[in-house]
Amino acid sequence: MKDSIKRLLLIFTLVTTLVPPFLLLPFPALMTPSTVSVWLADTLGYVGIVLLLWMSALGAKSLVGLVFRDLAPVLQLHKWLGTYAVVLIFAHPLLVMLGYGETLLYPFLPAVGTVFERGVTLGRIGLWVLLLTWVSSALLRGRLAFRPWKYLHYLAYLTVPFALLHIPNTGSYFMSETLVKGYFLTLVVAFVVVTLLRLRGWLGLDTVAYRVHEQQRLNETDFLLVLEPTGAQRLQPRRGQYSYLRLGGISEDHPFSILDYDQSTGRLTFAYRVYGSYTRLMSQLQPGQLVKVGGPYGEFMADIDSHDRLLVYISGGIGITPFLAPLRHYAGGREQWLFAANRTHASASLLREAYSQIGDHLVAVFSRESTPPGPGERRGRINTDMLQEALKHPARYEYYLCGLPAMMHDVSLAVERLGVPRSQIHAEKFGW
């Protein structure tokens, strides 16, 4: 089944799971603003827990990867829920205040004198944690570095247990309705299952062990890493896919495009650029060291064999990585062009191999190079005029873009201005 159909089924299932609270919690017999507010508060409280469970599940590639090969669209749904659907969760304490006549300080003033107050305070803690992560993700994400944001984001997963723990001693419907108790237990089981599947990912149980076969320095910032399987188990990626690399037993993992896959040996080759602390650690790997590899993921070039259009690849920096395999595969057959953008000659890598496959169909673009352009070179940035100059009939081509998001956005607009339908423009997206 195609990932697109699976995503439609996912959205349908998600919406369906939000309905039961509205059916299980009996509507108040006496209709007053207070009773309706309490009913709606309790109902949205359960809806909020369901949404939190979905966000936790959709943010775990160890879980999502069991169903989907392309993680990026699912992660976009996770982000959308975390940014907008959270408003329904914040409505719960506001409706509680309205229903019981409390002040706006009620969610922020902890009390532990009674069992009921302790239950309410558990919910308050969950609210505080969720509010912190929502502000850092929805409002301040662009101002925060990735790593601080990431660890703040992890705090959101504490919200579900606090929300569940506060229900038994505070929920009036939980105390009086057997069906609601059964529904609550279902949510607890779902939380345990999601947590175990997330734990599977944290422990690296969804990865395959490889060892470093070779580490080669291409220039000041770019490296070539070759990994070989340690046993019979190995990944079998398709062209254009990526994998997550984990450098230790319990550690971070980051996605990298697969440059090459050798079917006979099972070796995987990655090209990467040193940007931060994680890639600096990668650059220090020595032959024989173990690396855990997850995946492969992505549908970036899944359709490349299903059409007969001519091919244009557009890369920014190390984004040339996923294009070398198809360049070799289709060399001498389908017409192929590569527009490779780099700052300078010194920062460009792997252009020589690309040139050996397509020759004059390689257009090397340098934005900060002071020397005069050589044959096949351009200065500046990839734009509509540059593409039009090389491609006489732009709508005959299928376009594949890989680079920084801002670069891919600008190039996509440049290609569209040539009259190319959006359906013929494909941009690589990692499932972070």
Secondary structure per residue as TSV (DSSP state, phi and psi in degrees):
chain	resnum	aa	ss	phi	psi
A	1	M	-	360.0	134.3
A	2	K	-	-65.6	149.3
A	3	D	H	-60.0	-33.8
A	4	S	H	-62.5	-40.3
A	5	I	H	-69.5	-40.4
A	6	K	H	-60.3	-38.1
A	7	R	H	-66.8	-37.8
A	8	L	H	-63.8	-41.8
A	9	L	H	-64.4	-36.8
A	10	L	H	-62.3	-47.0
A	11	I	H	-63.8	-41.5
A	12	F	H	-61.3	-44.0
A	13	T	H	-64.3	-42.4
A	14	L	H	-59.1	-49.1
A	15	V	H	-63.0	-39.3
A	16	T	H	-62.5	-37.6
A	17	T	H	-71.1	-11.8
A	18	L	T	-85.4	-9.0
A	19	V	S	-80.5	-41.3
A	20	P	H	-49.4	-41.6
A	21	P	H	-58.1	-34.7
A	22	F	H	-69.3	-24.4
A	23	L	H	-92.9	-29.5
A	24	L	H	-86.2	-34.0
A	25	L	S	-84.9	112.3
A	26	P	-	-63.1	137.7
A	27	F	-	-68.1	141.8
A	28	P	-	-60.4	138.7
A	29	A	S	-68.0	-37.1
A	30	L	S	-101.3	112.7
A	31	M	-	-86.6	102.3
A	32	T	-	-133.0	160.8
A	33	P	H	-54.9	-35.0
A	34	S	H	-69.8	-48.7
A	35	T	H	-67.8	-37.8
A	36	V	H	-66.1	-38.7
A	37	S	H	-63.6	-41.7
A	38	V	H	-65.2	-44.0
A	39	W	H	-60.7	-46.4
A	40	L	H	-66.8	-36.1
A	41	A	H	-62.8	-47.1
A	42	D	H	-65.3	-41.3
A	43	T	H	-62.8	-48.9
A	44	L	H	-68.3	-24.0
A	45	G	H	-62.8	-45.3
A	46	Y	H	-69.1	-40.0
A	47	V	H	-59.2	-40.0
A	48	G	H	-62.7	-40.6
A	49	I	H	-64.5	-40.9
A	50	V	H	-61.1	-43.6
A	51	L	H	-62.7	-40.4
A	52	L	H	-64.2	-38.8
A	53	L	H	-64.3	-41.9
A	54	W	H	-63.4	-42.8
A	55	M	H	-62.4	-40.4
A	56	S	H	-64.5	-41.8
A	57	A	H	-69.0	-44.5
A	58	L	H	-73.0	-17.7
A	59	G	T	-89.2	2.0
A	60	A	-	-109.6	107.7
A	61	K	H	-67.0	-25.3
A	62	S	H	-64.7	-23.7
A	63	L	H	-95.6	-51.5
A	64	V	H	-62.4	-35.1
A	65	G	T	-65.7	-15.1
A	66	L	T	-70.5	-21.4
A	67	V	T	-115.6	-39.5
A	68	F	-	-113.0	143.9
A	69	R	S	-91.5	-30.7
A	70	D	-	-100.3	103.8
A	71	L	H	-81.4	-27.2
A	72	A	H	-57.6	-47.9
A	73	P	H	-63.4	-34.8
A	74	V	H	-67.7	-39.2
A	75	L	H	-66.0	-33.7
A	76	Q	H	-62.4	-38.6
A	77	L	H	-63.9	-42.1
A	78	H	H	-57.0	-45.1
A	79	K	H	-67.0	-39.8
A	80	W	H	-63.1	-44.7
A	81	L	I	-61.5	-42.9
A	82	G	I	-67.3	-24.1
A	83	T	I	-91.9	-42.0
A	84	Y	I	-110.1	-42.4
A	85	A	I	-69.1	-19.7
A	86	V	H	-59.7	-24.6
A	87	V	H	-57.1	-36.1
A	88	L	H	-64.1	-34.2
A	89	I	H	-70.2	-41.0
A	90	F	H	-67.0	-21.4
A	91	A	H	-68.4	-25.7
A	92	H	H	-57.6	-56.1
A	93	P	H	-65.7	-31.2
A	94	L	H	-65.5	-41.5
A	95	L	H	-70.4	-33.3
A	96	V	H	-61.5	-44.8
A	97	M	H	-60.6	-42.6
A	98	L	H	-66.9	-43.1
A	99	G	H	-68.3	-35.3
A	100	Y	H	-104.2	4.9
A	101	G	T	69.0	31.9
A	102	E	-	-87.6	166.0
A	103	T	-	-86.8	172.7
A	104	L	T	-67.4	-14.9
A	105	L	T	-82.4	-10.1
A	106	Y	G	-53.3	-44.3
A	107	P	G	-70.7	-12.3
A	108	F	G	-113.5	0.2
A	109	L	S	-111.3	99.9
A	110	P	-	-68.4	147.0
A	111	A	-	-142.7	138.3
A	112	V	-	-133.8	20.0
A	113	G	S	-70.0	-32.6
A	114	T	S	-124.8	169.2
A	115	V	H	-60.0	-41.5
A	116	F	H	-62.6	-45.8
A	117	E	H	-64.1	-37.0
A	118	R	H	-65.6	-38.4
A	119	G	H	-63.6	-42.0
A	120	V	H	-63.4	-40.2
A	121	T	H	-67.2	-32.4
A	122	L	H	-60.7	-40.7
A	123	G	H	-66.0	-37.8
A	124	R	H	-59.7	-43.8
A	125	I	H	-60.6	-44.3
A	126	G	H	-59.4	-40.1
A	127	L	H	-64.9	-43.5
A	128	W	H	-61.6	-44.5
A	129	V	H	-63.5	-44.4
A	130	L	H	-64.4	-40.3
A	131	L	H	-63.4	-41.4
A	132	L	H	-62.0	-47.0
A	133	T	H	-70.6	-33.0
A	134	W	H	-67.1	-44.0
A	135	V	I	-61.9	-43.1
A	136	S	I	-69.4	-30.4
A	137	S	I	-92.5	-44.4
A	138	A	I	-85.5	-31.1
A	139	L	I	-108.3	-35.1
A	140	L	S	-114.4	7.3
A	141	R	G	-55.4	-41.9
A	142	G	G	-67.9	-17.2
A	143	R	G	-99.9	-6.2
A	144	L	S	-104.6	141.3
A	145	A	-	-66.5	157.3
A	146	F	H	-59.5	-48.4
A	147	R	H	-65.8	-47.6
A	148	P	H	-58.3	-41.0
A	149	W	H	-62.8	-41.0
A	150	K	H	-60.7	-46.1
A	151	Y	H	-74.3	-30.0
A	152	L	H	-65.0	-39.7
A	153	H	H	-61.9	-36.4
A	154	Y	H	-61.0	-26.2
A	155	L	G	-61.5	-25.9
A	156	A	G	-58.8	-27.1
A	157	Y	G	-73.8	-9.2
A	158	L	G	-80.2	-15.5
A	159	T	H	-64.7	-40.9
A	160	V	H	-62.2	-51.1
A	161	P	H	-60.4	-38.2
A	162	F	H	-66.2	-39.2
A	163	A	H	-65.0	-41.5
A	164	L	H	-67.6	-40.2
A	165	L	H	-67.8	-26.7
A	166	H	H	-83.5	-13.2
A	167	I	S	-70.0	-48.8
A	168	P	T	-55.7	-33.0
A	169	N	T	-99.6	2.2
A	170	T	T	-129.3	-24.5
A	171	G	-	-80.0	113.0
A	172	S	H	-65.4	-38.2
A	173	Y	H	-70.3	-34.8
A	174	F	H	-60.6	-38.8
A	175	M	H	-74.3	-26.5
A	176	S	H	-111.2	-16.5
A	177	E	-	-115.9	119.1
A	178	T	H	-64.1	-40.7
A	179	L	H	-62.5	-35.8
A	180	V	H	-67.5	-38.3
A	181	K	H	-61.8	-42.7
A	182	G	H	-63.3	-39.5
A	183	Y	H	-65.1	-41.1
A	184	F	H	-59.8	-43.9
A	185	L	H	-63.7	-34.6
A	186	T	H	-62.3	-41.2
A	187	L	H	-65.2	-37.8
A	188	V	H	-63.3	-45.2
A	189	V	H	-61.4	-42.5
A	190	A	H	-61.6	-39.9
A	191	F	H	-63.6	-42.1
A	192	V	H	-63.9	-43.8
A	193	V	H	-63.0	-47.5
A	194	V	H	-62.1	-41.4
A	195	T	H	-63.8	-41.7
A	196	L	H	-64.8	-40.1
A	197	L	H	-68.5	-35.9
A	198	R	H	-66.6	-39.5
A	199	L	H	-61.4	-35.8
A	200	R	H	-57.3	-40.0
A	201	G	H	-73.5	-42.2
A	202	W	H	-60.7	-33.7
A	203	L	T	-87.3	-2.2
A	204	G	T	74.4	23.2
A	205	L	T	-77.2	-7.4
A	206	D	T	-101.3	20.1
A	207	T	E	-117.6	169.7
A	208	V	E	-118.9	137.8
A	209	A	E	-79.4	130.0
A	210	Y	E	-128.0	160.2
A	211	R	E	-121.1	152.6
A	212	V	E	-70.1	121.9
A	213	H	E	-90.9	-39.7
A	214	E	E	-157.9	144.4
A	215	Q	E	-129.0	120.4
A	216	Q	E	-123.6	132.9
A	217	R	E	-88.4	124.4
A	218	L	-	-91.2	-38.7
A	219	N	S	-158.8	-159.5
A	220	E	S	-63.1	-29.1
A	221	T	S	-121.3	-16.8
A	222	D	E	-107.3	141.3
A	223	F	E	-132.2	156.2
A	224	L	E	-116.5	122.4
A	225	L	E	-116.9	123.0
A	226	V	E	-112.0	123.4
A	227	L	E	-114.5	143.5
A	228	E	E	-124.0	144.1
A	229	P	E	-65.2	147.8
A	230	T	S	-89.9	-13.6
A	231	G	S	-150.4	-157.7
A	232	A	S	-72.8	-28.3
A	233	Q	-	-74.5	131.0
A	234	R	-	-153.5	156.9
A	235	L	-	-84.0	153.7
A	236	Q	-	-131.5	76.8
A	237	P	-	-75.1	156.2
A	238	R	-	-96.9	168.3
A	239	R	T	-60.7	136.9
A	240	G	T	86.0	2.4
A	241	Q	-	-89.2	169.7
A	242	Y	E	-133.2	163.3
A	243	S	E	-132.7	158.8
A	244	Y	E	-94.5	133.6
A	245	L	E	-109.0	130.9
A	246	R	E	-119.2	122.3
A	247	L	-	-87.6	-12.0
A	248	G	S	-141.3	179.0
A	249	G	S	-62.5	-54.1
A	250	I	S	-122.5	99.5
A	251	S	-	-155.0	177.6
A	252	E	-	-66.3	159.3
A	253	D	E	-134.3	145.4
A	254	H	E	-129.3	148.1
A	255	P	E	-86.1	141.8
A	256	F	E	-141.3	137.1
A	257	S	E	-65.3	142.4
A	258	I	E	-87.3	120.0
A	259	L	E	-77.7	-41.0
A	260	D	E	-154.1	148.8
A	261	Y	E	-131.9	121.3
A	262	D	-	-96.0	108.1
A	263	Q	T	-63.3	-32.2
A	264	S	T	-72.5	-37.3
A	265	T	T	-105.6	-16.4
A	266	G	-	80.3	5.8
A	267	R	-	-70.4	142.0
A	268	L	E	-113.5	136.6
A	269	T	E	-117.7	130.7
A	270	F	E	-122.3	139.8
A	271	A	E	-111.0	133.6
A	272	Y	E	-144.2	159.1
A	273	R	E	-114.0	138.2
A	274	V	-	-77.1	112.6
A	275	Y	-	-111.0	-40.2
A	276	G	S	-147.0	-159.1
A	277	S	H	-64.8	-36.1
A	278	Y	H	-66.9	-48.4
A	279	T	H	-71.0	-24.9
A	280	R	H	-65.5	-40.3
A	281	L	H	-63.4	-40.6
A	282	M	H	-59.1	-40.3
A	283	S	H	-66.9	-13.6
A	284	Q	T	-96.4	-0.1
A	285	L	-	-62.7	140.7
A	286	Q	-	-116.5	154.0
A	287	P	T	-52.6	134.5
A	288	G	T	99.2	-20.7
A	289	Q	-	-70.7	148.8
A	290	L	E	-88.6	142.4
A	291	V	E	-136.1	136.6
A	292	K	E	-96.4	134.8
A	293	V	E	-121.9	127.6
A	294	G	E	-111.8	151.4
A	295	G	E	118.9	-149.3
A	296	P	E	-79.3	158.2
A	297	Y	E	-128.6	165.3
A	298	G	-	106.1	146.3
A	299	E	-	-124.8	23.6
A	300	F	T	-53.2	-47.5
A	301	M	T	-119.9	28.4
A	302	A	T	-63.6	-28.3
A	303	D	T	-97.1	7.4
A	304	I	T	-65.1	-27.1
A	305	D	T	-89.2	-9.7
A	306	S	S	-92.4	-2.1
A	307	H	-	-132.8	163.6
A	308	D	-	-113.7	20.5
A	309	R	-	-71.5	160.4
A	310	L	E	-71.7	158.3
A	311	L	E	-117.4	135.3
A	312	V	E	-127.3	124.8
A	313	Y	E	-109.1	135.5
A	314	I	E	-127.3	118.8
A	315	S	E	-123.1	152.0
A	316	G	E	-120.8	116.5
A	317	G	G	61.1	-127.8
A	318	I	G	-72.8	-1.4
A	319	G	G	-66.0	-2.4
A	320	I	G	-69.3	-18.0
A	321	T	G	-49.2	-54.7
A	322	P	G	-70.9	-6.9
A	323	F	G	-93.6	-14.5
A	324	L	H	-68.2	-37.5
A	325	A	H	-64.2	-49.4
A	326	P	H	-67.4	-30.4
A	327	L	H	-59.5	-42.7
A	328	R	H	-69.8	-42.3
A	329	H	H	-63.4	-41.7
A	330	Y	T	-99.1	5.0
A	331	A	T	-57.9	131.2
A	332	G	T	81.2	-1.3
A	333	G	S	-116.5	-96.7
A	334	R	S	-70.0	146.3
A	335	E	-	-69.6	131.7
A	336	Q	E	-134.4	142.5
A	337	W	E	-127.6	145.0
A	338	L	E	-129.4	120.4
A	339	F	E	-103.3	109.9
A	340	A	E	-111.8	113.2
A	341	A	E	-96.4	131.2
A	342	N	E	-143.4	164.5
A	343	R	S	-74.6	-52.1
A	344	T	S	-139.0	171.1
A	345	H	T	-59.8	-39.3
A	346	A	T	-64.4	-30.3
A	347	S	T	-89.4	-8.2
A	348	A	-	-84.7	137.3
A	349	S	-	-136.3	153.9
A	350	L	S	70.0	8.8
A	351	L	H	-69.5	-33.0
A	352	R	H	-62.1	-42.7
A	353	E	H	-65.6	-40.4
A	354	A	H	-62.0	-41.6
A	355	Y	H	-63.8	-34.8
A	356	S	H	-65.4	-20.7
A	357	Q	H	-93.4	-37.4
A	358	I	H	-126.1	-2.3
A	359	G	G	55.3	-122.6
A	360	D	G	-68.4	-6.7
A	361	H	G	-83.7	6.2
A	362	L	E	-95.5	121.9
A	363	V	E	-111.9	109.4
A	364	A	E	-93.7	121.8
A	365	V	E	-114.1	124.9
A	366	F	E	-120.3	126.9
A	367	S	S	-91.8	-21.4
A	368	R	S	-131.6	31.2
A	369	E	-	-94.6	127.8
A	370	S	-	-89.8	-16.8
A	371	T	S	-77.2	155.7
A	372	P	-	-61.8	146.4
A	373	P	-	-68.0	138.1
A	374	G	-	-90.3	-173.5
A	375	P	T	-59.1	132.7
A	376	G	T	76.0	9.0
A	377	E	E	-107.3	153.4
A	378	R	E	-134.6	158.3
A	379	R	E	-113.4	147.1
A	380	G	S	106.7	-139.9
A	381	R	-	-126.8	154.6
A	382	I	-	-64.6	125.7
A	383	N	-	-140.4	-179.8
A	384	T	H	-61.2	-44.8
A	385	D	H	-62.7	-40.1
A	386	M	H	-64.1	-41.6
A	387	L	H	-68.3	-42.2
A	388	Q	H	-63.0	-35.3
A	389	E	H	-62.2	-39.3
A	390	A	H	-88.4	-36.9
A	391	L	-	-104.7	105.1
A	392	K	S	-70.1	-31.5
A	393	H	S	-129.3	79.8
A	394	P	G	-57.5	-31.7
A	395	A	G	-71.7	-9.2
A	396	R	G	-81.0	-7.6
A	397	Y	E	-107.1	154.7
A	398	E	E	-104.8	132.9
A	399	Y	E	-111.3	132.2
A	400	Y	E	-123.8	123.8
A	401	L	E	-116.9	136.2
A	402	C	E	-146.2	124.0
A	403	G	S	171.0	-163.0
A	404	L	-	-66.3	148.4
A	405	P	H	-53.4	-42.7
A	406	A	H	-63.7	-39.9
A	407	M	H	-64.8	-45.8
A	408	M	H	-63.8	-36.0
A	409	H	H	-63.3	-47.0
A	410	D	H	-65.3	-41.7
A	411	V	H	-68.0	-37.6
A	412	S	H	-58.1	-43.6
A	413	L	H	-64.3	-39.3
A	414	A	H	-62.9	-40.6
A	415	V	H	-68.1	-41.9
A	416	E	H	-61.0	-35.0
A	417	R	T	-66.7	-14.1
A	418	L	T	-83.3	-0.5
A	419	G	T	87.6	17.6
A	420	V	-	-86.1	128.2
A	421	P	-	-62.5	148.4
A	422	R	G	-60.8	-28.5
A	423	S	G	-65.0	-15.5
A	424	Q	G	-100.2	9.2
A	425	I	E	-118.5	122.2
A	426	H	E	-123.4	127.5
A	427	A	E	-115.6	134.4
A	428	E	-	-69.2	133.1
A	429	K	-	-136.3	122.4
A	430	F	-	-79.6	150.1
A	431	G	-	-93.8	79.8
A	432	W	-	-70.6	360.0
